[in-house]
Amino acid sequence: MSKRALLEVIALGPQDAVAAEAGGADRLELVTDMAADGLTPPRATFAAIRAAVGLPLRVMLRAADGFAAGDVAALCEEAAALRAEGAEEFVLGFLTPDGRPDLAAVTALAEVIDGCRWTFHRAIDRAADRDALRRELAGTAGAAGLDTYLTAGSAEGVDRGLPTLLAEQARTAAGEPGYAPRILVGGGLGLGHLPALRAAGLDAFHIGGAARPPAGRPRWRWRRYGSGARHWISPSPSASEGSGAAETAEAARGSRGSQRRPRQPDPAKTAKASQKARDSPGPRGPTIRGRRWCARSRRERRALHGKRAPRAHPCPARPASSTPFGVALFDECHGGGPGGG
């Protein structure tokens, strides 16, 4: 690929953020409560993530589920406190009951975060008129900081919104008024959408639940050594953090594997192999159903462990784990690895 795409990943806390950075994310969106489509995170969470990673952070400004602004004064106070804490980029977006942009709320917050870059999030997908929303926002005070629209093209996701995304990207490329901000594609994004999106010139993608395994199920650790892709995001979100893994990750897991109880290798049988592995470390393979699979070839394992080479043994630690969807998306956007494209 001629141009490296931007990958934005939702982070709920420092552990998420560290895993996403290790996996190659270019930017993080900080939220709490993914079940409510993301709310403003606590200042302490922002400070912890900022201390843990060096990636650009966009902080959600949203007090409740839905796209009504609610208590704008309280949101402005929170925005001011986050900015004082060191936040430099934000995510916001509000609609009136009739589906028009809530210009009063947007303007009030834009004044508080004046000088910061910000994203107008998926409220655009619920707007009565997307084109009118863009034009109205372009003429508001503080619009200079608006540099991104997070959108799926439709409230129902990228599957339905793909034609809209392609049409809006063409208008962005043509420099039409209101279409200067970059399009960040997110909301039901799947690997099958990428060829058409990339061919049209769209080069920014957003994932949240798709980077996490389904809650309450065994974690997958996945590494495609041939392509050079790194691990992606690791921990299953807790009940307090919210859940909602993407269907692509669910399908990639398979139903049989998720029903089996995790098995651990017998320490007595693998003690000798473990010592040899520590003496001559090699790449670590994926952990599948609780077993850590060696990534060496059969010949390498036999040379290391003898004729009855075990396939499961302790290997050197690697950074965060992933869903297959996260790794494949990383490959697509980054040209086959961190050094690609």
C-alpha positions in Angstrom: 0.0 0.0 0.0 1.3 3.4 -0.9 0.0 5.2 2.3 0.0 3.8 5.8 -3.5 4.0 7.2 -4.4 5.3 10.7 -5.7 2.8 13.2 -7.6 4.2 16.2 -8.5 1.8 19.0 -10.8 2.3 21.9 -9.1 2.0 25.3 -10.9 1.7 28.6 -7.8 1.8 30.9 -4.0 1.6 31.1 -3.9 -2.2 30.4 -5.9 -1.7 27.2 -3.7 1.2 26.2 -0.4 -0.6 26.6 -1.7 -3.6 24.7 -3.0 -1.4 21.8 0.3 0.5 21.6 2.2 -2.8 21.6 0.0 -4.0 18.8 0.6 -1.0 16.5 -2.3 1.3 17.2 -1.7 4.9 15.9 -4.1 6.6 18.2 -6.4 5.8 21.2 -10.0 6.9 21.9 -10.5 7.0 25.7 -14.0 6.1 26.9 -15.7 4.4 29.7 -18.8 2.1 29.4 -18.6 0.7 25.9 -22.1 -0.7 26.4 -23.4 2.9 26.2 -21.2 3.6 23.1 -18.6 5.4 25.2 -18.8 8.0 27.9 -16.3 10.5 29.4 -13.6 8.6 31.3 -12.6 9.6 34.8 -9.7 12.1 35.0 -7.7 9.5 37.0 -8.1 7.0 34.1 -6.9 9.6 31.6 -3.9 10.4 33.7 -3.0 6.7 34.1 -3.2 6.1 30.4 -1.2 9.2 29.5 1.5 8.0 31.8 1.5 4.5 30.4 1.7 5.2 26.6 3.0 7.7 24.2 0.2 7.5 21.7 -2.1 10.5 20.8 -5.2 10.3 23.0 -8.7 11.5 22.0 -11.0 11.8 25.1 -14.7 11.3 24.8 -16.9 14.1 26.0 -20.3 12.5 26.6 -22.3 12.2 29.8 -25.0 9.7 28.9 -26.1 7.1 26.3 -27.7 8.7 23.3 -26.8 11.9 21.4 -28.6 14.6 23.5 -26.0 17.0 25.2 -27.7 16.9 28.6 -26.0 19.2 31.2 -23.7 21.2 28.9 -22.3 23.2 31.8 -21.2 20.0 33.6 -19.6 18.8 30.3 -17.8 22.0 29.9 -16.4 21.8 33.4 -15.2 18.2 32.8 -13.6 19.2 29.5 -11.8 22.1 31.2 -10.6 19.7 34.0 -9.4 17.1 31.4 -7.6 19.8 29.5 -5.9 21.0 32.7 -4.8 17.4 33.2 -3.1 17.5 29.9 -5.7 16.3 27.3 -5.1 17.8 23.9 -7.6 16.0 21.6 -11.3 15.2 22.1 -14.3 13.4 20.7 -17.8 14.9 20.9 -21.1 15.3 19.0 -24.7 16.1 19.9 -28.0 16.3 18.1 -31.3 18.1 18.8 -34.5 16.0 19.1 -35.2 16.7 15.4 -31.9 15.3 14.3 -30.0 18.6 13.6 -26.6 19.3 15.2 -26.9 20.8 18.6 -24.8 23.9 17.7 -25.2 25.5 21.1 -23.7 22.5 22.9 -21.0 22.0 20.3 -20.0 25.7 20.3 -19.8 25.8 24.1 -17.5 22.8 24.3 -15.5 24.0 21.3 -14.8 27.3 23.2 -13.6 25.3 26.2 -11.2 23.2 24.1 -10.2 26.0 21.8 -6.9 25.1 20.1 -7.5 21.4 20.5 -8.3 19.0 17.6 -11.5 17.0 17.9 -13.7 14.4 16.3 -17.4 14.7 15.7 -18.5 11.1 16.4 -21.2 8.9 15.1 -24.0 11.3 15.9 -23.6 12.1 12.2 -25.0 8.7 11.4 -28.3 9.6 13.3 -28.6 13.0 11.8 -31.7 14.0 9.7 -29.5 15.4 7.0 -25.8 14.5 6.9 -24.8 17.1 4.3 -26.6 19.9 6.2 -24.9 18.8 9.5 -21.5 19.1 7.9 -22.2 22.6 6.4 -23.7 23.9 9.7 -20.7 22.6 11.7 -18.3 24.1 9.3 -19.8 27.6 10.0 -19.7 27.4 13.8 -17.3 29.0 16.1 -14.5 26.6 17.1 -14.9 24.6 13.9 -11.2 25.1 13.2 -10.5 22.2 15.6 -12.8 19.8 13.9 -10.6 17.6 11.8 -12.4 14.2 11.8 -15.8 12.6 11.4 -16.2 9.1 13.0 -18.9 7.5 10.9 -20.1 4.2 9.5 -22.1 6.0 6.8 -25.3 4.6 8.4 -26.7 4.1 11.8 -26.9 0.4 10.9 -23.1 0.1 10.3 -20.6 0.0 7.5 -22.5 -2.7 5.6 -25.4 -0.3 4.9 -23.3 2.8 4.9 -20.5 1.8 2.5 -22.0 3.7 -0.5 -22.4 6.8 1.6 -18.8 6.6 2.8 -17.5 6.3 -0.7 -19.6 9.2 -1.9 -18.5 11.4 1.0 -14.8 10.6 0.4 -15.2 11.7 -3.2 -16.6 15.0 -2.0 -13.7 15.3 0.5 -11.2 14.7 -2.3 -13.0 17.4 -4.4 -12.7 19.9 -1.6 -16.4 20.6 -1.2 -17.4 23.0 1.7 -18.0 21.0 4.9 -16.1 18.0 3.7 -12.6 19.0 4.7 -12.4 16.9 7.9 -11.0 13.4 7.5 -13.4 10.4 7.5 -12.6 7.9 10.3 -14.5 4.7 9.4 -15.9 2.8 12.4 -19.1 1.0 13.5 -19.5 -2.6 12.2 -16.2 -2.4 10.3 -15.2 -5.8 8.8 -12.2 -7.0 6.8 -14.4 -7.4 3.7 -15.0 -3.6 3.6 -11.4 -2.6 3.5 -10.6 -3.2 -0.2 -13.3 -0.8 -1.4 -12.6 1.7 1.3 -8.9 1.8 0.7 -9.4 1.9 -3.1 -11.6 5.0 -2.6 -8.8 6.7 -0.6 -10.2 6.2 2.9 -7.2 5.7 5.2 -8.5 6.0 8.8 -10.2 3.2 10.7 -11.6 2.8 14.2 -12.3 -0.4 16.2 -13.4 -1.1 19.7 -15.2 -4.4 20.4 -13.7 -6.1 17.4 -10.2 -5.8 19.1 -11.4 -7.8 22.1 -12.4 -11.4 22.5 -16.0 -12.1 23.6 -16.4 -11.5 27.4 -16.4 -14.6 29.6 -14.6 -16.8 27.0 -11.0 -18.1 26.8 -8.6 -15.5 25.4 -6.9 -16.0 22.1 -3.3 -15.0 21.5 -2.6 -14.8 17.9 0.6 -14.0 15.9 1.1 -14.2 12.2 4.9 -14.6 12.1 5.1 -14.7 8.3 3.5 -11.3 7.9 5.3 -9.6 10.8 2.0 -8.5 12.4 2.2 -7.9 16.1 -0.1 -8.9 18.9 -3.2 -6.7 19.3 -5.3 -5.8 22.3 -5.4 -8.3 25.2 -7.8 -8.3 28.1 -11.4 -9.3 27.9 -13.3 -6.2 29.2 -14.7 -6.7 32.6 -18.4 -6.2 33.4 -17.7 -2.8 34.7 -15.8 -1.8 31.6 -18.5 -3.1 29.2 -18.2 -5.8 26.5 -19.5 -6.4 23.0 -16.9 -8.1 20.8 -17.4 -8.0 17.1 -19.1 -10.8 15.2 -16.0 -11.3 13.2 -14.0 -12.2 16.3 -16.8 -14.5 17.4 -16.9 -16.3 14.0 -13.1 -16.6 13.9 -13.1 -18.3 17.3 -15.4 -21.1 16.3 -18.1 -22.6 18.6 -16.4 -25.9 19.5 -13.2 -24.2 20.9 -15.1 -21.9 23.1 -17.0 -24.8 24.8 -14.0 -26.8 25.8 -12.4 -26.3 29.2 -8.9 -24.9 29.1 -6.2 -27.5 29.6 -2.8 -26.9 31.0 0.3 -29.0 30.2 1.4 -31.5 32.9 4.3 -29.8 34.8 6.0 -33.2 35.4 5.9 -34.2 31.7 7.2 -30.8 30.5 9.8 -29.9 33.2 12.7 -31.1 31.0 11.3 -29.4 27.9 10.7 -26.2 29.8 14.3 -26.1 31.0 15.5 -26.6 27.4 13.2 -23.9 26.2 14.6 -21.5 28.7 18.1 -22.3 27.7 17.4 -21.8 24.0 14.4 -19.5 23.8 12.4 -19.2 20.5 9.3 -17.4 19.3 6.2 -17.8 21.3 3.1 -19.2 19.5 -0.6 -18.4 20.2 -2.3 -19.6 23.3 -5.4 -21.6 22.2 -7.8 -23.1 24.8 -5.4 -22.5 27.6 -2.3 -24.2 25.9 0.7 -22.3 24.7 1.7 -23.6 21.3 5.3 -23.5 20.2 5.8 -21.4 17.1 8.9 -23.4 16.0 8.8 -25.8 13.1 8.6 -29.5 13.8 12.2 -30.0 12.9 13.3 -27.2 15.3 11.2 -28.7 18.1 12.7 -32.1 17.6 16.2 -30.7 17.7 15.4 -28.9 20.9 13.2 -31.5 22.7 14.0 -34.8 21.1 11.9 -37.2 19.0 8.8 -36.7 21.2 8.8 -32.9 20.9 6.0 -31.4 22.9 3.8 -28.8 21.2 3.0 -26.9 24.4 5.7 -25.5 26.7 6.7 -22.2 28.3 8.0 -19.8 25.8 9.4 -16.3 26.2 6.8 -13.6 26.9 5.5 -11.4 24.1 3.3 -8.3 24.3 -0.5 -8.2 24.3 -2.8 -10.8 22.7 -5.4 -10.4 20.0 -8.4 -11.5 18.1 -7.7 -12.7 14.6 -9.7 -9.7 13.3 -7.4 -7.2 15.0 -4.3 -8.8 13.5 -5.7 -9.1 10.1 -6.9 -5.5 10.1 -3.4 -4.4 11.2 -2.0 -6.3 8.2 -4.4 -4.7 5.8 -3.8 -1.2 7.0 -0.1 -1.3 7.7 1.0 -3.2 4.6 1.8 -6.5 6.4 3.4 -5.3 9.5 4.7 -2.4 11.5 7.3 -1.6 8.9 5.0 -1.9 5.9 3.2 0.5 3.7 
